[in-house]
Amino acid sequence: MKKIGLIAGSIQTESYAKNISQNLGMLLPSDFLPEIIKIDDLPLFSDHLSLDDIEECEAFRRSVSSVDGLCLVTPEINHGMPGCLKNAIDIASVSDNGSCWSGKPTLTLSVSTGPMGGLGASRDLKQVALTVGMEILQPSEIYLGTVQKMVNQNDILQGDAMTMDFLRLAITNLTKAVGGLDASRFAIQLNEKQLIFLDGEVTVGSCDFSLQNGMLTILKIQVKPAYRGRGVASQIMTRCLVFGSLFGLEIIPQCSYAQAFFEKHPSARKMLAQ
Ligand SMILES: Cc1cc2nc3c(=O)[nH]c(=O)nc-3n(C[C@H](O)[C@H](O)[C@H](O)COP(=O)(O)O)c2cc1C
C-alpha cells in the first residue's frame, strides 16, 4: 500500500493546518495509507545538536524518506511560511543520501483564517520545496481562506462543492503521480455521520458513526450486495481505524461486524476506548 505523508506547518495543539491535513488524509482512496509526520518536537536546525536532538532529526528524515508522496499544508505568519515548517524542511534536506525530499510528488496547500488563503506562505513554501527537490504537483495554487468556516465542530472538512471538487482533483493528481493503481480502489467521502466508499458514482459501502468527546462510535457497516465477498467491509473498518488515528479518536465498536473485526485483529485493540 502506498503511503502519503501529511505535514502541517504548525506546532500549535489546535491548528487549522493540522486539521486540514488530517482531512486530506481522509480524501485519499482506499489503497493509500495517510501518515501524519509531526514536526512538533524537532530541534532548531544547527551543526551543534545533542544526541537526542540528532535522533529526533534522524527519525524525521526516516519518516520523510519512507513515504511515496507528500501533502504539505502551511499556515501564513507575517506573509511567509512559519519558521517551524522551514526548519523541518531544512532538517530533511540534508542526510547521508542527500535531500530526503528529492523527487517526492508533493501537493502544497496554504490555509488562513483571513480571506487571502495564505498566498504569501504558499509562494514561500513552493520556492523552498523546489530548492530541496520536491516534485510540486498541480494544482499548485490551493489557498484555503477563512478556513475556520470550512470545518465543523468535530474538525471534519465541510467546504463548498467547488472547494471539495478542487481538493479531490488535487488528491487524484497526487495518487496518479505516486502510481500503483489497485484494481479494487475505492474513492472515499467523509461527512458528519458517514464514511462512504464509492466506485465511480456507485456507493459500494458505508459506515454510519457518531462522534462525541473524542470517541468514534461505529454504529453500522453496510456493503452493497453486488460488492459482497470482496473484503470491502474489512477495508471500511481499516479506514475507520485510519480515521481514528488521524483525528486522535478512541473507537467504540457498537455494531456486531466492528466487534468481530476487533476480535480478529488484536493489534487494532489499542484503538478501543478504555
Ligand atoms: C504573529 C502572527 C502573524 C500572522 N500573520 C498572518 C499573515 O500574514 N497572514 C494570514 O493569513 N494570517 C496570519 N496570522 C494568522 C495565522 O495564520 C492563524 O493564526 C493560523 O490559524 C495559524 O495556523 P494554525 O491554526 O495552523 O496554527 C498571523 C498570526 C500571528 C500570531
The ligand as a Tripos MOL2 file, in Angstrom:
@<TRIPOS>MOLECULE
LIG
   31    33     1     0     0
SMALL
NO_CHARGES

@<TRIPOS>ATOM
      1 C1          2.2540   36.8800   14.5850 C.3       1 LIG1
      2 C2          1.1800   36.3930   13.6310 C.ar      1 LIG1
      3 C3          1.2450   36.7430   12.3070 C.ar      1 LIG1
      4 C4          0.2520   36.3100   11.4160 C.ar      1 LIG1
      5 N1          0.3480   36.6280   10.1010 N.ar      1 LIG1
      6 C5         -0.5910   36.2170    9.2440 C.ar      1 LIG1
      7 C6         -0.4840   36.5340    7.8600 C.ar      1 LIG1
      8 O1          0.4360   37.1700    7.3950 O.2       1 LIG1
      9 N2         -1.4630   36.0780    7.0340 N.ar      1 LIG1
     10 C7         -2.5200   35.3360    7.4920 C.ar      1 LIG1
     11 O2         -3.3680   34.9420    6.7040 O.2       1 LIG1
     12 N3         -2.6400   35.0120    8.7930 N.ar      1 LIG1
     13 C8         -1.7020   35.4370    9.6810 C.ar      1 LIG1
     14 N4         -1.8030   35.0970   11.0110 N.ar      1 LIG1
     15 C9         -2.9120   34.2390   11.4410 C.3       1 LIG1
     16 C10        -2.4870   32.7650   11.4430 C.3       1 LIG1
     17 O3         -2.2760   32.3220   10.1310 O.3       1 LIG1
     18 C11        -3.5810   31.9190   12.1020 C.3       1 LIG1
     19 O4         -3.4780   32.1590   13.4740 O.3       1 LIG1
     20 C12        -3.4990   30.4420   11.8030 C.3       1 LIG1
     21 O5         -4.6400   29.8350   12.3570 O.3       1 LIG1
     22 C13        -2.2620   29.7760   12.3710 C.3       1 LIG1
     23 O6         -2.1710   28.4550   11.8380 O.3       1 LIG1
     24 P1         -2.5770   27.1520   12.6830 P.3       1 LIG1
     25 O7         -4.0100   27.3080   13.1060 O.co2     1 LIG1
     26 O8         -2.4010   26.0050   11.7280 O.co2     1 LIG1
     27 O9         -1.6400   27.0420   13.8500 O.co2     1 LIG1
     28 C14        -0.8360   35.5210   11.8880 C.ar      1 LIG1
     29 C15        -0.8680   35.1680   13.2490 C.ar      1 LIG1
     30 C16         0.1200   35.5960   14.0970 C.ar      1 LIG1
     31 C17         0.0480   35.1950   15.5540 C.3       1 LIG1
@<TRIPOS>BOND
     1     1     2 1
     2     2     3 ar
     3     2    30 ar
     4     3     4 ar
     5     4     5 ar
     6     4    28 ar
     7     5     6 ar
     8     6     7 ar
     9     6    13 1
    10     7     8 2
    11     7     9 ar
    12     9    10 ar
    13    10    11 2
    14    10    12 ar
    15    12    13 ar
    16    13    14 ar
    17    14    15 1
    18    14    28 ar
    19    15    16 1
    20    16    17 1
    21    16    18 1
    22    18    19 1
    23    18    20 1
    24    20    21 1
    25    20    22 1
    26    22    23 1
    27    23    24 1
    28    24    25 2
    29    24    26 1
    30    24    27 1
    31    28    29 ar
    32    29    30 ar
    33    30    31 1
@<TRIPOS>SUBSTRUCTURE
     1 LIG1         1 GROUP 0 **** ****
